[in-house]
Amino acid sequence: MFESLSERLSGIFDGLTRRGALSDKDVGAALREIRRALIEADVALEVVRSFTERVREKAVGAEVVKSVTPGQMVVKIVHDELVAMLGSDAEPISLAAAAPVAIMMVGLQGSGKTTTSAKIAKRLAEKQNKKVLMASLDVRRPAAQEQLRQLGEQVDVETLAIIEGQSPVEIANRAHQAGKLGGFDVIILDTAGRTHIDEPLMVEMADIKSAANPHEILLVADSLTGQDAVNLAQSFNQRVGITGIVLTRIDGDGRGGAALSMREVTGKPIKLIGTGEKMEALEDFHPGRIADRILGMGDVVSLVEKAAETIDQEKAAAMARRMQKGQFDLNDLSDQLKQMQNMGGMGGIMGMLPGIGKIKKQIDAAGLDESIFNRQQAIISSMTKKERKVPKLLNASRKKRVAAGSGTSVQEINKLLKMHRGMGDMMRKMGKKGGLGGLMSGLGGSMGGMMGGGMPGMGAGMPDISKMDPRQLEEMARQMGGPGTGLPTLPGMGKKK
């Protein structure tokens, strides 16, 4: 998300921050580049114009001229304006109404409304302990109601019984009655979509709104459609009056123009973003954190939050104590691989680290193949309990057996064992230097140490990549899996096949 825009802006700001003083001409040239970068990221033209004008007004003022670091001041101004454009503060789904609170989901067909409805229901049930009822009002798309019923079973949330022949308004009324009688806190109404905006769709939405009186009307939009998503938001807002936006498939959108335009164009907040296909892949939209990501500052807060949600803290603490003593076997490595996958894999983790955009080219050159996680897990699973506990037992014949059982090669097994040895050595050294704090600092200070991510103290000692010079960046890229460094090779780093 925002990869291309982040890379462009990083290059622009590098040029500014290297200069001691800035003239109006320097600022003007930088703003032209920022304008071009935003347009290429598919940000709406009127949004680009207003944004660059606001930045210009502040960037050519005395505050910047008199600043000790004028280049950094310009970066701060851009950051603050990005936050303002995105909405300043996070705005979660509001449940401040009499129960059962109705949430109406609207959008085009294929935008992910039904799946997003189930994700929100799961989120409210698990995180806020709400009793949720889902109801499908889509009587046009074949099996739409059955799809929601199956998703309800998957996330353990009740769905309204299906009665053939009822209209969407009748289903909405029945859902409200069932919600009151059943003591539900929230009712999620999944409405029908179309392949395009048309008058019958808007009339139906208005009728359902009148019948259900929803507290929230959430527009679900596919971020990959770029400007079409912005136009969609405008149309639905004008006709139905949305209260918020949920952007789906944000993980596949390298430009991010829709996210940057929607708040400015509609005046409505982006409340949630869909970051993957799994039912857990739904996040609050935090404007400040998103601005940090765009400007290459990372999003360590979200990374730690994700770690807290996915990691068994007691198990992680016990593993950390064992690592201090130099006890790190292949069972531990398998647990670490699972933790990384639960947190979104190396790609998801690295995208939240400060300054990572500056070494993106080196990372891409090394090759990041997430599928190797599954292969490494298969290798470990094909070993006996004793082999996982004592990897030194793996001689040539045992390796051939494991390779055959896991569908891999002896060479891959050797790479895995080498990585395991390197990680074990590093952890023993860090443990001796400063106990648990030293261990975690060492893990945070090396991308190889991200295998220990998610344990208590995660991120301690994380280097500020934004302050590294080119040679330091290249060295770090080599440490992330380059040959001949003598450091552990990360899973997924290597030539893609």
C-alpha positions as CSV (number, residue, x, y, z in Angstrom):
1,M,0.0,0.0,0.0
2,F,1.4,3.4,-1.1
3,E,4.7,1.8,-2.2
4,S,5.1,3.9,-5.4
5,L,4.1,7.1,-3.7
6,S,6.3,6.5,-0.7
7,E,9.3,5.8,-2.9
8,R,8.7,9.0,-5.0
9,L,8.3,11.2,-2.0
10,S,11.3,9.7,-0.2
11,G,13.5,10.7,-3.2
12,I,12.1,14.2,-3.2
13,F,12.6,14.8,0.6
14,D,16.1,13.3,0.5
15,G,17.0,16.2,-1.9
16,L,15.5,18.8,0.4
17,T,16.9,17.5,3.7
18,R,20.5,17.4,2.3
19,R,20.5,21.2,1.8
20,G,21.3,23.6,4.5
21,A,19.0,26.4,3.4
22,L,16.0,26.4,1.1
23,S,14.9,29.1,-1.3
24,D,11.4,29.6,-2.7
25,K,12.7,28.1,-5.9
26,D,13.8,24.9,-4.1
27,V,10.4,24.6,-2.4
28,G,8.5,25.3,-5.7
29,A,10.5,22.6,-7.5
30,A,9.8,20.1,-4.7
31,L,6.1,20.9,-4.7
32,R,5.9,20.3,-8.5
33,E,7.5,16.9,-7.9
34,I,5.1,16.2,-5.1
35,R,2.1,17.2,-7.3
36,R,3.3,14.8,-10.0
37,A,3.8,12.0,-7.6
38,L,0.3,12.4,-6.2
39,I,-1.3,12.5,-9.6
40,E,0.6,9.3,-10.6
41,A,-0.7,7.7,-7.4
42,D,-4.2,8.3,-8.8
43,V,-5.1,11.0,-6.3
44,A,-8.1,13.2,-7.5
45,L,-6.8,16.3,-9.3
46,E,-8.9,18.7,-7.1
47,V,-7.4,17.0,-4.0
48,V,-3.9,17.4,-5.4
49,R,-4.4,21.1,-6.1
50,S,-5.8,21.9,-2.6
51,F,-3.2,19.8,-0.9
52,T,-0.2,21.4,-2.7
53,E,-1.6,24.9,-2.2
54,R,-1.9,24.4,1.6
55,V,1.7,23.0,1.7
56,R,3.0,25.9,-0.4
57,E,1.4,28.5,2.0
58,K,3.2,27.1,5.0
59,A,6.4,26.0,3.3
60,V,7.4,29.4,1.9
61,G,6.8,31.2,5.2
62,A,9.2,32.5,7.8
63,E,8.8,29.4,9.9
64,V,10.7,27.3,7.4
65,V,13.3,29.9,6.5
66,K,14.3,30.4,10.1
67,S,14.2,26.7,11.0
68,V,17.5,25.0,11.9
69,T,16.6,22.2,9.5
70,P,14.3,23.7,6.8
71,G,14.2,20.5,4.8
72,Q,12.9,18.5,7.8
73,M,10.4,21.3,8.4
74,V,9.0,20.9,4.9
75,V,8.7,17.2,5.5
76,K,6.7,17.9,8.8
77,I,4.4,20.3,6.9
78,V,3.7,17.7,4.3
79,H,3.1,15.0,7.0
80,D,0.7,17.3,8.9
81,E,-1.2,18.1,5.7
82,L,-1.5,14.4,4.8
83,V,-2.9,13.7,8.2
84,A,-5.4,16.6,7.9
85,M,-6.4,15.3,4.4
86,L,-6.9,11.8,5.7
87,G,-9.0,12.9,8.6
88,S,-6.7,13.8,11.6
89,D,-8.1,11.2,14.0
90,A,-9.2,7.6,13.7
91,E,-13.0,7.2,13.6
92,P,-14.1,3.7,14.5
93,I,-17.6,2.4,13.9
94,S,-20.0,4.2,16.2
95,L,-22.4,2.1,18.3
96,A,-23.7,5.1,20.3
97,A,-27.4,4.4,19.8
98,A,-30.1,2.3,21.3
99,A,-29.8,-1.4,20.8
100,P,-30.0,-3.0,18.4
101,V,-27.8,-0.6,16.5
102,A,-28.3,-1.0,12.7
103,I,-25.3,-0.9,10.4
104,M,-26.2,-0.8,6.7
105,M,-23.6,-2.0,4.2
106,V,-23.8,-0.5,0.7
107,G,-21.6,-0.6,-2.4
108,L,-21.2,-2.1,-5.8
109,Q,-21.3,-5.8,-6.6
110,G,-17.8,-7.4,-6.2
111,S,-16.5,-4.7,-3.8
112,G,-16.5,-7.2,-0.9
113,K,-19.6,-6.1,1.0
114,T,-20.6,-9.6,2.2
115,T,-17.2,-10.6,3.3
116,T,-16.6,-7.2,5.0
117,S,-20.0,-7.6,6.8
118,A,-18.7,-10.9,8.3
119,K,-15.3,-9.4,9.2
120,I,-17.0,-6.5,11.0
121,A,-19.4,-8.9,12.8
122,K,-16.4,-11.0,14.0
123,R,-14.5,-7.9,15.1
124,L,-17.4,-6.5,17.1
125,A,-18.2,-9.9,18.7
126,E,-14.6,-10.7,19.7
127,K,-13.1,-7.3,20.5
128,Q,-16.2,-5.5,21.9
129,N,-18.1,-8.5,23.2
130,K,-21.2,-7.5,21.2
131,K,-24.0,-9.9,20.3
132,V,-24.3,-9.4,16.5
133,L,-27.0,-10.5,14.0
134,M,-26.3,-10.4,10.3
135,A,-29.0,-10.2,7.6
136,S,-28.7,-10.4,3.8
137,L,-31.0,-8.1,2.0
138,D,-29.6,-9.1,-1.4
139,V,-32.5,-10.9,-3.1
140,R,-31.1,-10.5,-6.6
141,R,-27.7,-12.1,-6.6
142,P,-27.9,-16.0,-6.7
143,A,-27.0,-17.6,-3.4
144,A,-26.1,-14.2,-1.8
145,Q,-28.1,-15.0,1.3
146,E,-26.6,-18.4,1.6
147,Q,-23.1,-17.0,1.3
148,L,-23.7,-14.7,4.3
149,R,-25.2,-17.6,6.3
150,Q,-22.0,-19.7,5.6
151,L,-19.8,-16.8,6.6
152,G,-21.8,-16.4,9.8
153,E,-21.0,-20.0,10.7
154,Q,-17.4,-19.4,9.9
155,V,-17.1,-16.4,12.2
156,D,-19.5,-17.8,14.8
157,V,-22.1,-15.0,14.3
158,E,-25.8,-15.5,14.0
159,T,-27.6,-14.8,10.7
160,L,-31.3,-14.1,10.0
161,A,-33.2,-17.1,8.8
162,I,-33.8,-17.0,5.0
163,I,-37.4,-16.7,3.9
164,E,-37.9,-16.9,0.1
165,G,-40.0,-14.2,-1.6
166,Q,-39.5,-11.3,0.9
167,S,-38.4,-7.9,-0.3
168,P,-35.3,-6.1,1.1
169,V,-37.5,-3.8,3.1
170,E,-39.4,-6.7,4.6
171,I,-36.1,-8.5,5.5
172,A,-34.9,-5.3,7.1
173,N,-38.0,-5.0,9.3
174,R,-37.8,-8.7,10.2
175,A,-34.1,-8.3,11.2
176,H,-35.0,-5.3,13.5
177,Q,-37.7,-7.4,15.2
178,A,-35.4,-10.4,15.6
179,G,-32.7,-8.1,16.9
180,K,-35.0,-6.7,19.6
181,L,-36.5,-10.0,20.6
182,G,-33.2,-11.8,20.6
183,G,-31.4,-9.2,22.7
184,F,-28.8,-8.3,20.0
185,D,-26.5,-5.3,20.3
186,V,-25.9,-4.9,16.6
187,I,-27.6,-5.7,13.3
188,I,-25.6,-5.7,10.1
189,L,-27.7,-5.3,7.0
190,D,-25.8,-6.5,3.9
191,T,-27.6,-4.9,0.9
192,A,-27.5,-5.7,-2.8
193,G,-25.0,-4.2,-5.2
194,R,-24.9,-3.8,-8.9
195,T,-22.1,-3.9,-11.4
196,H,-22.7,-0.1,-11.8
197,I,-24.6,2.7,-10.2
198,D,-28.2,2.9,-11.4
199,E,-31.5,4.4,-10.3
200,P,-33.2,1.2,-9.1
201,L,-30.2,0.5,-6.8
202,M,-30.3,4.0,-5.3
203,V,-34.1,3.8,-4.8
204,E,-33.7,0.5,-3.0
205,M,-31.0,1.8,-0.8
206,A,-33.2,4.8,0.2
207,D,-36.2,2.5,0.9
208,I,-34.1,0.3,3.2
209,K,-32.6,3.4,4.9
210,S,-36.1,4.7,5.7
211,A,-37.3,1.3,7.0
212,A,-34.2,0.4,9.1
213,N,-33.1,3.9,10.2
214,P,-29.4,2.7,10.4
215,H,-27.0,4.4,12.8
216,E,-24.1,3.8,10.4
217,I,-24.2,3.5,6.6
218,L,-20.9,2.2,5.5
219,L,-19.8,2.3,1.8
220,V,-17.6,-0.7,0.9
221,A,-15.3,0.3,-2.0
222,D,-12.5,-1.6,-3.8
223,S,-9.3,0.5,-3.5
224,L,-8.0,-1.0,-6.7
225,T,-10.6,0.9,-8.7
226,G,-8.8,4.2,-7.9
227,Q,-10.7,7.2,-9.1
228,D,-13.8,5.1,-9.8
229,A,-14.0,4.4,-6.1
230,V,-13.9,8.1,-5.3
231,N,-16.7,8.8,-7.8
232,L,-18.7,5.9,-6.3
233,A,-18.3,7.4,-2.8
234,Q,-19.6,10.8,-4.1
235,S,-22.6,9.2,-5.7
236,F,-23.6,7.1,-2.7
237,N,-23.0,10.0,-0.3
238,Q,-25.2,12.3,-2.4
239,R,-28.1,9.9,-2.7
240,V,-28.0,7.8,0.5
241,G,-25.8,9.8,2.9
242,I,-23.0,7.5,4.0
243,T,-21.5,7.9,7.4
244,G,-18.2,6.2,6.6
245,I,-16.1,4.2,4.2
246,V,-14.5,0.7,4.3
247,L,-11.7,0.3,1.7
248,T,-11.1,-3.3,0.6
249,R,-8.1,-4.9,-1.1
250,I,-5.8,-2.1,0.3
251,D,-3.0,-4.7,0.4
252,G,-3.0,-4.9,-3.4
253,D,-3.1,-1.2,-4.0
254,G,0.5,0.1,-4.5
255,R,-0.7,3.7,-5.3
256,G,-3.3,4.5,-2.6
257,G,-5.0,7.3,-4.5
258,A,-8.5,6.3,-3.4
259,A,-7.6,6.4,0.3
260,L,-6.0,9.9,-0.1
261,S,-8.9,11.3,-2.1
262,M,-12.1,9.9,-0.4
263,R,-12.1,11.9,2.8
264,E,-11.4,15.2,1.1
265,V,-14.0,14.6,-1.7
266,T,-16.8,13.2,0.5
267,G,-16.1,14.7,3.9
268,K,-16.7,11.2,5.3
269,P,-14.1,9.3,7.2
270,I,-12.4,6.0,6.1
271,K,-13.2,3.9,9.1
272,L,-11.7,0.5,8.2
273,I,-9.4,-1.0,5.7
274,G,-9.4,-4.6,4.4
275,T,-5.8,-5.9,4.3
276,G,-6.3,-9.5,3.1
277,E,-8.8,-12.3,2.5
278,K,-8.7,-13.8,6.0
279,M,-11.6,-12.9,8.4
280,E,-9.0,-11.2,10.7
281,A,-7.7,-9.0,7.9
282,L,-9.5,-5.8,8.8
283,E,-7.9,-2.8,10.5
284,D,-8.9,0.6,11.9
285,F,-7.8,3.5,9.6
286,H,-5.4,5.7,11.5
287,P,-4.6,8.8,9.4
288,G,-1.4,9.6,11.4
289,R,0.0,6.1,11.0
290,I,-0.9,6.1,7.3
291,A,0.9,9.4,6.8
292,D,3.9,7.9,8.5
293,R,3.9,4.9,6.1
294,I,3.6,7.2,3.1
295,L,6.6,9.2,4.2
296,G,8.7,6.1,5.0
297,M,8.5,6.6,8.8
298,G,7.0,3.2,9.3
299,D,4.1,2.2,11.5
300,V,5.7,0.5,14.5
301,V,2.6,1.1,16.7
302,S,0.4,-1.0,14.3
303,L,3.1,-3.6,14.2
304,V,3.2,-3.9,17.9
305,E,-0.6,-4.0,18.1
306,K,-0.7,-6.8,15.5
307,A,2.0,-8.7,17.5
308,A,-0.1,-8.3,20.7
309,E,-3.1,-9.7,18.9
310,T,-1.4,-12.7,17.2
311,I,1.3,-13.8,19.7
312,D,0.7,-15.9,22.8
313,Q,2.6,-13.7,25.2
314,E,3.2,-16.4,27.9
315,K,4.6,-18.8,25.2
316,A,6.8,-16.0,23.8
317,A,8.2,-15.0,27.2
318,A,9.1,-18.7,27.9
319,M,10.8,-18.9,24.5
320,A,12.7,-15.8,25.2
321,R,14.0,-17.2,28.5
322,R,15.1,-20.4,26.8
323,M,16.9,-18.3,24.1
324,Q,18.8,-16.5,26.8
325,K,20.2,-19.9,27.8
326,G,21.1,-20.7,24.2
327,Q,18.2,-23.2,23.8
328,F,16.7,-22.7,20.4
329,D,15.7,-25.8,18.5
330,L,13.7,-26.3,15.3
331,N,10.4,-26.4,17.2
332,D,11.2,-22.8,18.2
333,L,12.1,-21.9,14.7
334,S,8.7,-23.3,13.5
335,D,6.9,-21.2,16.1
336,Q,8.7,-18.1,14.9
337,L,7.8,-18.8,11.2
338,K,4.1,-19.2,12.2
339,Q,4.2,-15.9,14.2
340,M,5.6,-14.1,11.1
341,Q,2.9,-15.6,8.9
342,N,0.2,-14.6,11.3
343,M,1.5,-11.0,11.3
344,G,1.4,-10.8,7.5
345,G,4.7,-12.4,6.5
346,M,7.9,-10.6,5.9
347,G,6.3,-8.3,3.4
348,G,3.7,-7.1,5.9
349,I,6.2,-6.7,8.7
350,M,8.8,-4.9,6.6
351,G,6.1,-2.5,5.3
352,M,5.7,-1.1,8.8
353,L,9.4,-0.6,9.6
354,P,10.8,2.9,9.6
355,G,12.7,3.9,6.4
356,I,12.3,0.5,4.7
357,G,11.3,2.2,1.5
358,K,14.9,3.4,1.1
359,I,16.2,-0.1,0.8
360,K,13.3,-1.4,-1.2
361,K,15.3,-1.8,-4.4
362,Q,18.0,-3.8,-2.6
363,I,15.2,-6.0,-1.0
364,D,13.6,-6.5,-4.4
365,A,16.9,-7.4,-5.9
366,A,17.5,-10.0,-3.2
367,G,14.0,-11.4,-3.9
368,L,11.3,-11.9,-1.3
369,D,9.4,-15.2,-1.8
370,E,6.8,-15.6,0.9
371,S,6.0,-19.2,-0.3
372,I,9.2,-20.4,1.2
373,F,7.7,-20.2,4.6
374,N,5.4,-23.1,3.8
375,R,8.3,-25.1,2.4
376,Q,10.3,-24.6,5.5
377,Q,7.4,-25.6,7.7
378,A,7.0,-28.7,5.6
379,I,10.6,-29.6,6.1
380,I,10.4,-29.2,9.9
381,S,7.1,-31.2,10.0
382,S,8.8,-34.1,8.1
383,M,11.4,-34.5,10.9
384,T,11.0,-36.7,13.9
385,K,10.5,-35.1,17.3
386,K,14.1,-36.0,18.2
387,E,15.5,-34.4,15.0
388,R,13.6,-31.2,15.7
389,K,15.0,-31.2,19.2
390,V,18.5,-32.1,18.2
391,P,19.2,-30.9,14.7
392,K,22.8,-32.3,14.8
393,L,21.3,-35.7,14.3
394,L,20.4,-34.8,10.7
395,N,23.0,-36.7,8.7
396,A,23.0,-37.3,4.9
397,S,20.5,-40.2,5.0
398,R,18.1,-38.5,7.4
399,K,18.2,-35.3,5.2
400,K,17.3,-37.4,2.1
401,R,14.3,-38.9,4.0
402,V,13.1,-35.5,5.2
403,A,13.5,-34.0,1.7
404,A,11.4,-36.9,0.2
405,G,8.8,-36.5,2.9
406,S,8.5,-32.7,2.5
407,G,8.7,-32.5,-1.3
408,T,11.9,-30.4,-1.0
409,S,15.6,-30.8,-1.6
410,V,18.6,-31.6,0.6
411,Q,19.9,-28.1,-0.4
412,E,16.9,-26.4,1.1
413,I,17.2,-28.4,4.3
414,N,20.9,-27.3,4.5
415,K,19.8,-23.7,4.1
416,L,17.2,-24.0,6.8
417,L,19.7,-25.6,9.2
418,K,22.3,-22.9,8.4
419,M,19.7,-20.2,9.2
420,H,18.8,-22.0,12.4
421,R,22.5,-22.1,13.5
422,G,23.0,-18.5,12.7
423,M,20.0,-17.4,14.6
424,G,20.9,-19.5,17.6
425,D,24.5,-18.0,17.7
426,M,23.1,-14.5,17.5
427,M,20.6,-15.0,20.2
428,R,23.3,-16.5,22.6
429,K,25.5,-13.5,22.0
430,M,22.7,-11.0,22.5
431,G,21.6,-12.8,25.7
432,K,25.1,-12.6,27.2
433,K,25.3,-8.9,26.4
434,G,22.3,-7.6,28.2
435,G,19.8,-10.3,29.3
436,L,16.4,-10.2,27.8
437,G,16.7,-6.5,26.9
438,G,19.9,-7.2,25.0
439,L,18.4,-10.1,23.3
440,M,15.4,-8.2,22.1
441,S,17.5,-5.2,21.1
442,G,19.7,-7.5,19.0
443,L,16.7,-9.0,17.4
444,G,15.3,-5.6,16.6
445,G,18.6,-4.3,15.3
446,S,18.9,-6.9,12.6
447,M,16.3,-7.9,10.0
448,G,17.4,-11.4,10.6
449,G,16.2,-10.8,14.2
450,M,12.7,-10.2,12.9
451,M,12.3,-14.0,13.3
452,G,12.0,-13.1,17.0
453,G,9.4,-10.4,16.3
454,G,6.3,-10.4,18.5
455,M,8.0,-11.3,21.7
456,P,8.1,-8.9,24.7
457,G,10.2,-5.9,23.9
458,M,9.7,-6.3,20.2
459,G,11.2,-3.4,18.3
460,A,13.6,-2.3,21.0
461,G,16.8,-1.0,19.5
462,M,15.2,-0.7,16.1
463,P,17.7,1.3,13.9
464,D,16.5,4.6,12.3
465,I,17.0,3.7,8.7
466,S,16.1,7.2,7.6
467,K,19.4,8.4,9.1
468,M,21.7,5.8,7.4
469,D,24.0,6.8,4.6
470,P,23.9,4.7,1.3
471,R,26.8,2.4,2.4
472,Q,25.0,1.6,5.6
473,L,21.8,0.9,3.7
474,E,23.6,-1.4,1.3
475,E,25.2,-3.2,4.2
476,M,21.8,-3.7,5.9
477,A,20.4,-5.0,2.6
478,R,23.2,-7.6,2.4
479,Q,22.5,-8.6,6.0
480,M,19.0,-9.3,5.0
481,G,20.1,-12.3,3.1
482,G,23.0,-11.4,0.9
483,P,25.5,-14.2,0.2
484,G,28.8,-14.3,2.1
485,T,27.7,-12.1,5.0
486,G,27.9,-14.9,7.5
487,L,24.5,-13.8,8.9
488,P,21.4,-15.9,8.8
489,T,19.4,-15.8,5.6
490,L,15.8,-14.8,6.1
491,P,13.1,-17.0,4.8
492,G,12.0,-15.8,1.4
493,M,15.2,-14.0,0.6
494,G,16.8,-15.4,-2.4
495,K,16.4,-15.7,-6.1
496,K,12.8,-16.2,-7.2
497,K,12.2,-19.4,-9.2
